[in-house]
Amino acid sequence: MTSKNTKIKLTQSVVQSALSNRGQAAIYRDTEVSGFQLRVAARSATYYLDYKPTGRRPDGRQHASKSIKIGTVQSHSVAEARAEAARLKAEVTAGGDPAADRKAAKVAKAQKIARATTMAEAAEAYITTLTGSERHITTERGALRNGIQEMQAEAMSPEDVTPQDVMRMLDLHKGRACAVHRLGALSRFFDDLLAREVVLQNPCTRVSKRQRPKPPQPRTRHYNAAEMRSLWLCDGLSDAQLRFLRAMMLLPLRFNEACELVASEVEPENGRLVLPSKRTKNGDAFALPVPDQAMGLLDVTGSQDDPRVFPLAAPGKKFTSWTSLKNKVRKGSGLEDFNFHDLRRTFFTVLAEHGIGEPTVVDALLNHRQSSTRSGVIAAYNHATLWPQKVRVMEAWAGLVFSAVETGSWEAEANIVPLRRLEKT
């Protein structure tokens, strides 16, 4: 919307007229005090003073024009606002800079508040503002709290934290992935404080690149057919735990997505499960074909007390014993380095080794965000769900898993055809 610009002596009647006609943004410049003006918009009517500081900048050029808010039509009458504008102009003439002074006072006030607030208190306030999935919030919260504790900075003021404090925390975790997580959470916390002018600098960004932790090398572990057989025949698990493990072998879900799966998310009649956006890592709703062999592992008769397909924890309680379950699988299968996430890598790797499925289709089955946002022609034109291809890949994967369980090898059954050829026909 364009705005009109009127030069007029500001009076109370002019103000009332401007307020009654807000269909267009307008600026009314006073003829009595140069720079004094009323800015009117659909929901605001505010007095300002435009001015240019006296003198010159260090490079010899004139200062840029500045604007400072005086008040609203509710807080000031025209006479009061004009008097304040005249006072501010006198301050400028004397060499002052009211806008800069006001900003400095605001920063000083924020710093005073920050010095009266401890790192622990500031962190807890910041945590309440975190958004995203529950998993992200939990991870970010834990990394931030642990980082502050390891810096021994709980009682310190945020302004007093130095790069040396951050490095003391990093020294505890040399070569470990948690150092990257701690530093990232702390840096985002200080960025928030910096944006709110609570601190003047982010100490995390002042840690030299040489001293910052390097991201861990990508994991490459995946399971061979004999190891998949050992996992399928794992001892020492309850019925729900064994069903969960076997379902994870057949369905490339993330751990949290699978362990909190509820009956309403499974559609046996459609041969699929559907996760709402709030349940996925990337925030996108996700549908996954479920082969018949896997559907039999999903208990969709859950009670009102506990509708989960895999009741791994007491009704009403979230499952948190990840490490305990992982260790039981390691002991019962003999795979001392077992991790649930490696099953997703095995899914992708084995399918690729057998030439089954286009990489885009397999990546989409893992619900990776980039599978639907690739650059070039795919991003611009390919909005298909690829459902038939996904169904065939999942059926082929189930066949491979059962071949591994029965024979200890990835012997492709007769009905497993390299699907790249099928998808191009």
Secondary structure, 3 states (H helix, E strand, C coil): CCCEEEECCCCHHHHHHHHHCCCCCEEEECCCCCCEEEEEECCEEEEEEEECCCCECCCCCECCCEEEEEEECCCCCHHHHHHHHHHHHHHHHCCCCHHHHHHHHHHHHHHHHHHCCCHHHHHHHHHCCCCCCHHHHHHHHHHHHHHHHHCCCCCCCHHHCCHHHHHHHHHHHCCCHHHHHHHHHHHHHHHHHHHCCCCCCCHHHHCCHHHCCCCCCCCCCCCCHHHHHHHHCCCCCCHHHHHHHHHHHHCCCCHHHHHCCEHHHEEHHHCEEEECHHHCCCCCCEEEECCHHHHCCCCCCCCCCCCECCCCCCCCCCCCCHHHHHHHHHHHHCCCCCCCHHHHHHHHHHHHHCCCCCHHHHHHHCCCHHHHCCCCHHHHHCCCCCHHHHHHHHHHHHHHHHHHHHHCCCCCCCCCCCHHHHHCC
